[in-house]
């Protein structure tokens, strides 16, 4: 029975080893690449298991051999005893040997007793050996069973751990593949961006080259313009000198004309009239506000023609007109300067216009929208360079185009007063309408119309009294 149990145990071990080998082959076939990448080898574990199984099987085989050997020895001893007994049961037939037989019988009895003692000793020792072998066999069987169970459990645990590791490795591999694909996409996008940046860099380099060329050209142009400006400065100085000479010549001519044929309101036969000093009047304002038409009418008020279109004052040289006003025995000669409306030219020749000026007339169009900045600009232009005794006068042109007089008067008065306060112009330097002026009343400005020929007498009276 014990031999059958051992054989069944050996067969179960061998069948279990075969099943494990098949499972390992299947697992190795599915996960060979993954185990190779992570350095996991099944050969070592399988070799260890085979060694353990071989050790168990060798122990069981040794135990079976010992058992068979111990069981065969008593049978051999019995055979020898039987053979001895057969040999001993053939005595001689002679009568003389009876005594010897008796002695031999005694000796045989003694021998038999000794043999019995030996056999009993052998039987005892063999029973002890058999019992010990049975104990060893049971211990070996129990240890094999325990080793088999614990080994199965440990192998299951190891397999679970391996499966978990393989799943983790599979997940890591998937993540790595995804990361690799994303990195490839990023690399492709970065390459595209780099190619675009290279193009932009080339374009910027071309633009830098163009800018450097433009800079060099501009420097050349600046140098040429500086040369031209230096030449223009010389020409401007020459023109100023020429203007001074022309002014002096014109003043002398006008004095000669006034001395020979003065224009006065009183009869020319009065010998007691006194001629005062000449008064320089400068008319400022934007282009088209009515300065030229106003100055022409003052110089020749007898002309009945009114021209809608006048030649604008162009260039640096102003147009000069002269007219005289006599009140009582006093005759005052006014030299009117009609300046161009371009601010650039006026700013350049402000020092020429303001030299020896007595009355500064700021002209504006009553039909257009006005602002404080308009009056502040012309006031500041002449205030710093004009003499201390120079006075300002605000002269509105084209009153024939205005319908709502009261509304226009209020808005323009507010604008002019605001400009006066902003520029800090004192009230003593402003020429306002006289008290007896019925057209302008209490306004801060004068209204004129060349088309209707109105407002000029009031302007002359105010300038005369200033």
LINZIHU-V927388 format. One record per pair of residues at least 12 apart in sequence whose ideal C-beta (glycine too) atoms are under 10 Angstrom apart, sorted by the first residue. I is the first residue (numbers start at 1). J is the second residue. Records with the same first field share a line. If there is no record, write none. Layout:
# LINZIHU-V927388
I: J, J
This chain:
# LINZIHU-V927388
2: 63, 64, 67, 133, 134, 137, 138, 141
3: 63, 64, 67, 68, 137
5: 137, 138, 141
6: 57, 60, 61, 63, 64, 67, 137, 140, 141, 144
7: 60, 64
9: 56, 57, 60, 140, 141, 144, 145, 148
10: 53, 56, 57, 60, 61, 64, 144
12: 144, 145, 148
13: 52, 53, 56, 57, 60, 144, 147, 148
14: 53, 57
16: 49, 53, 148, 151, 152
17: 46, 49, 50, 53
20: 45, 46, 49, 50, 53, 151, 152, 155, 159
21: 46, 49, 50
23: 155, 159
24: 42, 43, 45, 46, 49, 159
25: 42
27: 42, 159, 162, 163, 166
28: 41, 42, 43, 46
30: 166
31: 162, 163, 165, 166, 169, 170
33: 173
34: 165, 166, 169, 170, 173
35: 162, 165, 166, 169
37: 169, 173
38: 165, 166, 168, 169, 172
40: 162, 165, 166, 169
42: 162
45: 155, 158, 162
49: 151, 155
52: 144, 147, 148, 151
53: 144, 147, 148, 151
55: 144, 147
56: 140, 141, 143, 144, 147, 148
57: 144
59: 136, 137, 140, 143, 144
60: 137, 140, 141, 144
62: 136, 140
63: 133, 134, 136, 137, 139, 140, 141
64: 133, 137
66: 129, 130, 132, 133, 136, 137
67: 129, 130, 133, 134, 136, 137
69: 129, 133
70: 125, 126, 127, 128, 129, 130, 132, 133
71: 126, 129, 130, 133
73: 122, 125, 126, 129
74: 119, 122, 123, 126, 127
77: 115, 118, 119, 122, 123, 126
78: 119
80: 115
81: 112, 115, 116, 119
84: 108, 111, 112, 115
85: 108, 112, 115
88: 104, 105, 108, 111, 112
91: 104, 105
236: 316, 348, 349
239: 315, 316, 317, 349, 352
240: 316, 349, 351, 352
242: 317
243: 316, 317, 318, 349, 352
244: 352, 355
246: 317, 320
247: 280, 318, 320, 335, 337, 352, 355, 356
250: 320, 322, 335
251: 278, 280, 320, 322, 333, 335
253: 322
254: 278, 320, 321, 322, 323, 324, 333, 335
255: 275, 278, 322, 333
257: 322, 324, 333
258: 275, 278, 322, 324, 331, 333
259: 275
262: 275, 324, 326, 331, 333
263: 301, 302, 322, 323, 324, 325, 326, 331, 333
264: 324, 325, 326, 327, 329, 330, 331
265: 324, 325, 326, 327, 328, 331
266: 326, 327, 328, 329, 331
270: 326, 329
272: 329
273: 326, 328, 329, 330, 331
274: 326, 328, 329, 330, 331
275: 324, 326, 329, 330, 331, 332, 333
276: 324, 325, 326, 330, 331, 332, 333, 464
277: 332, 333, 358
278: 322, 324, 332, 333, 334, 335, 356, 358
279: 324, 325, 332, 333, 334, 335, 336, 356, 357, 358, 359, 463, 464, 466
280: 320, 334, 335, 336, 337, 353, 354, 355, 356, 357, 358, 359, 360, 387, 390
281: 295, 298, 321, 322, 323, 334, 335, 336, 337, 338, 357, 358, 359, 360, 361, 393, 463
282: 318, 335, 336, 337, 338, 339, 346, 350, 352, 353, 354, 355, 357, 358, 359, 360, 361, 362, 382, 386, 390
283: 295, 298, 313, 318, 319, 321, 336, 337, 338, 339, 353, 359, 360, 361, 362, 363, 393, 395
284: 337, 338, 339, 340, 341, 343, 346, 350, 353, 360, 361, 362, 363, 364, 377, 378, 379, 381, 382, 392, 395
285: 339, 341, 346, 361, 362, 363, 364, 365, 374, 375, 378, 395, 397
286: 341, 342, 343, 346, 363, 364, 365, 368, 374, 377, 378
287: 312, 313, 314, 340, 341, 342, 343
288: 310, 312, 341, 365, 368, 397, 398
289: 341, 362, 363, 364, 365, 366, 367, 368, 374, 395, 396, 397, 398
290: 310, 363, 364, 365, 366, 367, 395, 396, 397, 398, 399, 448, 449, 450
291: 310, 312, 313, 319, 336, 337, 338, 339, 340, 341, 361, 362, 363, 364, 395, 397
292: 310, 311, 312, 313, 319, 321, 338, 339, 340, 341, 363, 450
293: 306, 307, 308, 309, 310, 338, 397, 398, 448, 449, 450, 451
294: 321, 336, 338, 361, 363, 395, 397, 398, 448, 449, 450, 455, 456, 459
295: 313, 318, 319, 320, 321, 323, 336, 337, 338, 339, 361, 363
296: 310, 319, 321, 336, 338, 450
297: 321, 323, 448, 449, 450, 451, 453, 456
298: 321, 322, 323, 325, 334, 336, 448, 450, 456, 459, 460
299: 319, 320, 321, 322, 323, 334, 336, 338
300: 321, 323
301: 323, 450, 453, 456, 457, 460
303: 453
304: 453
306: 449, 450, 451, 452, 453
307: 450, 451
308: 451
310: 450
312: 340, 341, 342
313: 338, 339, 340, 341, 342, 345
314: 340, 341, 342, 345
315: 340, 342, 345
316: 339, 340, 342, 345, 346, 348, 349, 352
317: 339, 340, 345, 349, 352
318: 336, 337, 338, 339, 340, 345, 346, 349, 352, 353
319: 336, 337, 338, 339, 340
320: 335, 336, 337, 338
321: 334, 335, 336, 337, 338
322: 334, 335, 336
323: 335, 336, 460
324: 460
325: 457, 460, 461, 463, 464
326: 464
327: 460, 461, 464, 465
330: 464
331: 464
332: 460, 463, 464, 465
334: 358, 359, 460, 463, 464
335: 356, 357, 358
336: 359, 361
337: 352, 353, 357, 360, 361
338: 363
339: 352, 353, 363
341: 363
343: 377, 378, 381
346: 377, 378, 381, 382
347: 377, 381
350: 378, 380, 381, 382, 384, 385, 386
351: 382, 384, 385, 386
352: 385
353: 381, 382, 385, 386
354: 381, 382, 383, 384, 385, 386, 387, 390
355: 385, 386, 387
356: 386, 387, 390
357: 382, 385, 386, 387, 389, 390, 391
358: 386, 387, 389, 390, 391, 463, 466
359: 390, 391, 392, 393, 431, 462, 463, 466
360: 378, 379, 381, 382, 383, 386, 390, 391, 392, 393, 394, 429, 431
361: 378, 391, 392, 393, 394, 395, 431, 446, 459, 463
362: 374, 375, 377, 378, 379, 381, 382, 392, 393, 394, 395, 396, 416, 419, 445
363: 378, 393, 394, 395, 396, 397, 446, 448
364: 378, 394, 395, 396, 397, 398, 412, 415, 416, 445
365: 396, 397, 398, 401, 402
366: 396, 397, 398, 399, 400, 401, 402, 405, 408, 409, 412, 445, 447, 448, 449
367: 396, 397, 398, 399, 400, 401, 402, 403, 408
368: 398, 401
369: 411, 415
370: 396, 408, 411, 412, 415, 416, 419
371: 415, 418, 419
372: 414, 415, 416, 417, 418, 419, 420, 421, 422, 423
373: 415, 419, 422
374: 415, 416, 419
375: 392, 394, 412, 415, 416, 417, 418, 419, 420, 422, 423, 425, 445
376: 415, 418, 419, 420, 421, 422, 423, 425
377: 419, 423
378: 392, 394, 419, 423
379: 392, 394, 416, 419, 420, 422, 423, 424, 425, 429
380: 419, 422, 423, 424, 425
383: 423, 424, 425, 429
386: 429
388: 429
389: 429
390: 429
391: 428, 429, 430, 431, 463, 466
392: 420, 423, 425, 426, 429, 430, 431
393: 429, 430, 431, 432, 445, 446, 459, 462, 463, 466
394: 412, 413, 415, 416, 419, 420, 430, 431, 432, 443, 444, 445, 446
395: 431, 445, 446, 447, 448, 455, 459
396: 408, 409, 412, 416, 440, 443, 445, 446, 447, 448, 449, 455
397: 446, 447, 448, 449, 450, 455
398: 447, 448, 449, 450, 451, 452
399: 439, 446, 447, 448, 449, 450, 451, 452, 454, 455
400: 447, 448, 449, 450, 451, 452, 453, 454
401: 449, 451
402: 447, 449
405: 439, 441, 443, 447
408: 443, 447
409: 440, 441, 442, 443, 444, 445, 447
410: 443
412: 443, 444, 445, 447
413: 442, 443, 444, 445
414: 444
415: 444, 445
416: 430, 443, 444, 445
417: 444
420: 444
429: 466
430: 444, 445, 466
431: 444, 445, 446, 459, 462, 463, 465, 466
432: 444, 445, 446, 462, 466
433: 445, 446, 447, 455, 458, 459, 461, 462
434: 458, 461, 462, 465
436: 458, 461
437: 455, 457, 458, 459, 461, 462
438: 458
439: 454, 455, 457, 458, 459
440: 455, 458, 459, 462
446: 458, 459, 462, 463
447: 459
